[in-house]
Amino acid sequence: MVRLTKIYTRTGDDGTTGLGDFSRTRKTDPRLIAYADANEANAVIGVVVAAERAGTGGGDLGPDVLGVLERVQNDLFDVGADLCLPLKPESEYKHPPLRVQPEWIAELESDCDRYNAELANLTSFILPGGTVAAAQLHVATTTVRRAERSAWSALEAYGSSDDGGVNPLTATYLNRLSDLLFVLARYANRNAGDVLWRPGGGR
């Protein structure tokens, strides 16, 4: 476990930050941007969970979905841990590094299929809205999609080899997570119905 005894260190006042292997990089590094975006998505999901637990989300997500979202929040921290630790041969690390696993992606796909099976087929694109939970899940969806784009930027910059690259499963996980969050946004509106896009209908 991580032990945090002091929150500010002043070590980043020069525009750099530490990676998981204790190397330093610029705060504009695409690798850092990717895990910062994942952290932002985690915060948005936290708002959804908190609102639902307080009874103000209106999505009636239930304990099963909230459990999925809380698992995802933990996963996103793990995704960030993976992104901040450049790929190297495991023999170079004192402890096995935390890496996104294919099983995590399979879990997301299973969740997508399970909750999507309870929804009506889409007949149009939908607008972010409806219940508070649905609207926030749409925000989370777009934030995760940005995190995925950032992960691909990091992969383009560093590659995926074990001489400092990026684990491509981080991007795959984020891609599949955005699908799940979209499904759950619809699930949060399952009683009231989707807010449908009407081309030209906003005038």
C-alpha positions as CSV (number, residue, x, y, z in Angstrom):
1,M,0.0,0.0,0.0
2,V,1.0,3.6,-0.6
3,R,1.8,5.7,2.5
4,L,1.2,9.5,2.0
5,T,2.6,11.5,4.9
6,K,2.9,14.8,3.1
7,I,0.7,16.1,0.3
8,Y,2.9,18.9,-1.1
9,T,6.5,18.3,-2.0
10,R,7.4,21.3,-4.2
11,T,9.3,18.8,-6.5
12,G,6.8,19.6,-9.3
13,D,7.3,23.4,-9.2
14,D,9.7,23.1,-12.2
15,G,7.0,21.6,-14.4
16,T,8.1,18.0,-13.9
17,T,6.7,15.0,-12.0
18,G,7.8,11.6,-11.0
19,L,6.8,8.4,-12.8
20,G,6.3,5.1,-11.2
21,D,10.0,4.1,-11.9
22,F,11.1,7.3,-10.1
23,S,12.2,8.9,-13.4
24,R,11.2,12.5,-14.0
25,T,9.1,13.8,-16.9
26,R,7.4,17.0,-18.0
27,K,3.9,17.5,-16.9
28,T,2.9,17.8,-20.5
29,D,4.2,14.3,-21.3
30,P,1.5,12.3,-23.2
31,R,1.9,9.5,-20.7
32,L,1.1,11.7,-17.8
33,I,-1.8,13.3,-19.7
34,A,-3.3,9.8,-20.2
35,Y,-3.3,8.9,-16.6
36,A,-4.5,12.4,-15.6
37,D,-7.5,12.0,-17.9
38,A,-8.2,8.5,-16.4
39,N,-8.1,10.1,-12.9
40,E,-10.6,12.8,-14.1
41,A,-12.9,10.1,-15.3
42,N,-12.6,8.3,-12.0
43,A,-13.7,11.5,-10.2
44,V,-16.8,11.9,-12.5
45,I,-17.8,8.3,-11.8
46,G,-17.4,9.0,-8.1
47,V,-20.0,11.8,-8.4
48,V,-22.4,9.3,-9.9
49,V,-21.9,6.8,-7.1
50,A,-22.2,9.4,-4.4
51,A,-25.4,10.9,-5.9
52,E,-27.0,7.5,-6.2
53,R,-26.1,6.5,-2.7
54,A,-27.5,9.8,-1.4
55,G,-30.7,9.2,-3.3
56,T,-30.3,12.3,-5.5
57,G,-29.1,10.7,-8.7
58,G,-32.5,9.5,-9.9
59,G,-31.1,6.6,-11.9
60,D,-32.2,3.8,-9.6
61,L,-29.0,2.0,-10.5
62,G,-29.2,-0.4,-7.6
63,P,-26.4,-2.1,-5.6
64,D,-25.3,-4.3,-8.5
65,V,-24.5,-1.4,-10.8
66,L,-23.0,0.6,-8.0
67,G,-20.7,-2.3,-7.3
68,V,-19.6,-2.4,-10.9
69,L,-18.9,1.3,-10.9
70,E,-16.9,1.0,-7.7
71,R,-14.9,-1.8,-9.2
72,V,-14.3,0.4,-12.3
73,Q,-13.1,3.2,-10.0
74,N,-10.5,0.9,-8.5
75,D,-9.6,-0.4,-12.0
76,L,-9.0,3.2,-13.2
77,F,-6.5,3.8,-10.5
78,D,-4.8,0.6,-11.7
79,V,-4.9,1.9,-15.3
80,G,-3.2,5.0,-14.0
81,A,-0.6,3.0,-12.2
82,D,0.1,1.0,-15.4
83,L,0.4,4.2,-17.5
84,C,2.8,5.9,-15.1
85,L,5.2,2.9,-15.1
86,P,7.1,2.5,-18.4
87,L,7.3,-1.0,-19.7
88,K,10.5,-2.8,-18.8
89,P,11.4,-6.5,-18.4
90,E,9.8,-7.6,-15.1
91,S,13.3,-8.7,-13.9
92,E,14.2,-5.0,-13.6
93,Y,11.5,-4.5,-11.0
94,K,11.7,-5.5,-7.4
95,H,8.0,-6.3,-7.3
96,P,5.9,-7.4,-10.3
97,P,4.4,-4.2,-11.8
98,L,0.6,-3.7,-11.8
99,R,-0.6,-4.1,-15.4
100,V,-4.0,-4.1,-17.0
101,Q,-5.1,-7.7,-17.8
102,P,-7.3,-9.1,-20.6
103,E,-9.7,-10.4,-17.9
104,W,-10.5,-6.9,-16.9
105,I,-11.6,-6.1,-20.4
106,A,-13.7,-9.3,-20.6
107,E,-15.5,-8.2,-17.4
108,L,-16.4,-4.9,-19.0
109,E,-17.8,-6.7,-22.1
110,S,-19.8,-9.0,-19.9
111,D,-21.2,-6.1,-18.0
112,C,-22.1,-4.3,-21.3
113,D,-24.0,-7.4,-22.6
114,R,-25.8,-7.9,-19.3
115,Y,-27.2,-4.4,-18.9
116,N,-27.7,-3.8,-22.6
117,A,-29.9,-6.9,-22.8
118,E,-32.4,-5.0,-20.5
119,L,-32.7,-2.0,-22.8
120,A,-34.8,-1.3,-25.9
121,N,-33.0,-1.1,-29.2
122,L,-31.7,2.3,-30.1
123,T,-33.7,4.1,-32.9
124,S,-31.7,7.3,-32.8
125,F,-28.7,8.9,-31.4
126,I,-29.4,10.1,-27.8
127,L,-28.7,13.3,-26.0
128,P,-27.0,13.5,-22.6
129,G,-29.8,14.1,-20.1
130,G,-32.7,12.5,-18.3
131,T,-31.8,11.6,-14.8
132,V,-28.9,13.2,-13.0
133,A,-27.1,9.8,-12.9
134,A,-27.6,9.4,-16.7
135,A,-26.3,12.9,-17.5
136,Q,-23.2,12.3,-15.2
137,L,-22.6,8.9,-16.8
138,H,-22.6,10.6,-20.2
139,V,-20.0,13.0,-18.9
140,A,-18.0,10.1,-17.7
141,T,-18.3,8.4,-21.1
142,T,-16.8,11.4,-22.9
143,T,-14.1,11.8,-20.3
144,V,-13.1,8.1,-20.7
145,R,-13.0,8.5,-24.4
146,R,-10.6,11.4,-24.0
147,A,-8.5,9.3,-21.7
148,E,-8.4,6.6,-24.4
149,R,-7.3,9.1,-27.0
150,S,-4.6,10.3,-24.6
151,A,-3.5,6.7,-24.1
152,W,-3.2,6.2,-27.8
153,S,-1.1,9.4,-28.0
154,A,1.2,8.0,-25.4
155,L,1.4,4.7,-27.3
156,E,2.3,6.7,-30.5
157,A,5.0,8.6,-28.6
158,Y,6.6,5.7,-26.7
159,G,5.5,2.5,-28.5
160,S,4.6,-0.7,-26.7
161,S,8.0,-2.4,-26.3
162,D,9.6,-3.2,-23.0
163,D,12.2,-0.5,-23.3
164,G,10.0,2.3,-21.9
165,G,6.8,1.7,-23.8
166,V,3.1,1.8,-22.8
167,N,0.9,-1.2,-22.2
168,P,-1.7,-1.1,-25.1
169,L,-4.3,-2.9,-22.9
170,T,-4.7,0.4,-21.1
171,A,-6.2,1.9,-24.3
172,T,-8.3,-1.2,-24.9
173,Y,-9.7,-1.1,-21.3
174,L,-10.6,2.6,-21.7
175,N,-12.3,1.9,-25.0
176,R,-14.4,-0.8,-23.6
177,L,-15.2,1.2,-20.4
178,S,-16.6,4.1,-22.5
179,D,-19.0,1.5,-24.1
180,L,-20.1,0.3,-20.7
181,L,-20.6,3.8,-19.3
182,F,-22.8,4.6,-22.4
183,V,-24.9,1.5,-21.7
184,L,-25.2,2.4,-18.0
185,A,-26.3,6.0,-18.9
186,R,-29.1,4.5,-20.9
187,Y,-29.8,2.0,-18.1
188,A,-30.1,5.0,-15.7
189,N,-32.9,6.3,-18.0
190,R,-34.6,3.0,-18.5
191,N,-37.8,4.0,-16.7
192,A,-38.1,7.5,-18.2
193,G,-36.7,6.6,-21.6
194,D,-33.8,7.9,-23.6
195,V,-33.6,11.6,-24.6
196,L,-33.5,11.2,-28.4
197,W,-31.7,13.4,-30.8
198,R,-34.1,14.9,-33.4
199,P,-32.0,16.2,-36.4
200,G,-32.9,19.9,-36.8
201,G,-35.4,19.6,-34.0
202,G,-33.6,22.0,-31.6
203,R,-34.7,25.0,-33.6
